[in-house]
Amino acid sequence: MSGAQAATAGPIAFEGVSPIFNVKDIRASLAYYVDILGFKVDWGGETAFAAVSRGGCQIMLCEGDQGYPGGWVWVGVGNAGRLHDELRARGARIRHRPTNYEWAYEMQVEDLDGNVLRMGSDPMKGEPVGLWLDMHRVFWERTTEGKWKRADPGPVAR
């Protein structure tokens, strides 16, 4: 099949996506993802590369390569509030508690290397939009005009 024929042969299917997080210590990271975040090891771990999954979510972990620590990924979950309670009880690093936004009821969880998993479920209808926490740990609030402005949240419970 020529390049022109391939371009007109129909849509190209995309499958899933598996982000790759750079980690310092593959064994410590695997223990955190399994014991604290509730993932299972799909493969690897004997070397510097592995994949973990929970439900339909898969994340690859690479020791000292493929990107930089501090990556972010959004993960859709069935109930962010219940997941927060589960992960908090296991000692997860909750970066930002579940908060309502237009797009989701979402929380932020960090792994051992500062990679952030934004885990969210359907937004809570009729509830106000909460403060957003950015990558620099700065809070932002929604204005009445629908824009975001830097906020002074005062003390915030995690």
C-alpha positions in Angstrom: 0.0 0.0 0.0 1.4 3.4 -1.0 1.6 6.4 1.3 -1.3 8.0 -0.5 -3.4 4.8 -0.2 -2.7 4.5 3.5 -3.8 8.1 4.0 -7.2 7.4 2.6 -7.7 3.8 3.9 -9.9 5.0 6.9 -9.3 6.2 10.4 -6.3 5.0 12.4 -7.4 3.6 15.7 -5.7 4.8 18.8 -5.5 2.4 21.7 -4.6 3.5 25.3 -1.9 5.8 26.6 0.7 4.8 29.2 2.7 7.7 30.6 6.2 7.0 31.6 7.4 8.5 34.9 11.1 9.0 35.7 11.9 7.6 39.1 15.0 7.5 41.2 14.6 3.9 42.6 12.4 1.4 40.7 12.0 -0.9 43.7 10.9 1.9 46.1 8.6 3.3 43.5 7.0 -0.1 42.8 6.5 -0.6 46.5 4.7 2.8 46.8 2.5 2.2 43.7 1.5 -1.3 44.9 1.3 -1.0 48.7 0.1 2.6 49.0 -1.7 3.5 45.7 -3.2 0.0 45.2 -1.7 -0.7 41.7 -0.4 -4.1 40.6 2.9 -4.8 38.8 2.2 -5.8 35.2 5.8 -6.5 34.2 9.4 -5.5 35.0 11.0 -4.4 38.2 14.0 -6.7 37.9 15.7 -3.9 35.8 15.2 -0.2 35.7 11.8 -0.3 33.8 8.4 -1.6 34.9 4.6 -1.1 34.3 1.9 -0.9 37.0 -1.8 -0.8 36.6 -5.0 -0.3 38.5 -8.2 -0.9 36.6 -7.8 0.5 33.1 -5.0 2.9 34.1 -1.4 1.8 33.3 1.7 3.8 34.2 5.3 2.9 33.3 8.2 3.7 35.6 11.7 4.2 34.4 14.7 4.5 36.7 16.8 7.6 35.9 15.7 8.0 32.2 12.8 8.9 29.9 11.7 12.3 31.1 12.1 14.2 34.3 10.7 13.7 37.7 7.7 15.9 38.3 5.5 14.7 35.5 1.7 15.0 35.7 -1.1 12.6 34.5 -4.9 12.8 34.8 -6.6 9.6 35.7 -10.4 9.2 35.6 -11.7 7.2 38.6 -15.2 6.1 39.7 -15.3 8.0 43.0 -12.6 10.5 43.9 -13.9 11.0 47.4 -13.8 7.3 48.3 -10.4 6.9 46.7 -9.1 9.8 48.7 -10.2 8.1 52.0 -8.6 4.8 50.9 -5.3 6.4 49.8 -5.1 8.7 52.9 -5.6 5.6 55.2 -2.7 3.9 53.4 -0.4 6.9 53.8 -0.4 8.3 50.3 1.1 11.7 49.7 -2.1 13.7 49.1 -0.9 16.9 47.4 -4.4 18.4 47.2 -7.6 16.9 48.7 -10.6 16.3 46.4 -12.0 19.5 45.1 -14.9 20.3 42.8 -14.2 21.9 39.4 -16.2 22.2 36.2 -14.4 19.3 34.7 -14.2 16.9 37.7 -14.2 16.3 41.4 -10.5 15.9 41.5 -7.5 15.4 43.9 -3.8 15.4 43.4 -1.5 12.6 44.7 2.3 12.6 44.5 4.6 9.6 44.2 8.0 9.4 45.8 9.6 11.4 43.0 7.1 14.3 42.8 5.2 12.9 39.8 1.6 13.9 40.2 -1.5 11.8 39.6 -4.6 14.0 39.2 -7.4 11.6 40.0 -10.9 12.7 39.3 -14.5 11.6 39.0 -17.6 13.4 37.7 -18.0 16.9 39.0 -20.5 17.5 41.9 -23.5 19.3 40.3 -24.6 22.4 42.1 -21.4 22.6 44.2 -19.1 25.6 44.0 -15.7 25.4 42.2 -12.8 25.1 44.6 -9.3 26.4 44.7 -6.9 25.0 42.1 -3.3 24.0 43.2 -0.7 24.5 40.4 2.7 22.8 39.9 4.4 25.5 42.0 2.0 24.9 45.0 0.2 28.2 44.3 -3.6 28.3 44.8 -5.9 29.9 42.2 -9.6 30.7 42.5 -12.3 31.2 39.9 -13.6 34.8 39.5 -17.2 35.7 38.8 -16.0 36.5 35.3 -14.9 32.9 34.8 -11.2 33.6 34.9 -8.6 32.2 37.3 -6.7 34.5 39.7 -4.1 33.8 42.4 -5.7 33.1 45.7 -4.7 33.3 49.4 -6.4 30.2 50.7 -5.4 30.6 54.3 -5.0 27.3 56.1 -6.0 24.4 53.9 -6.7 20.9 55.2 -5.1 18.2 53.2 
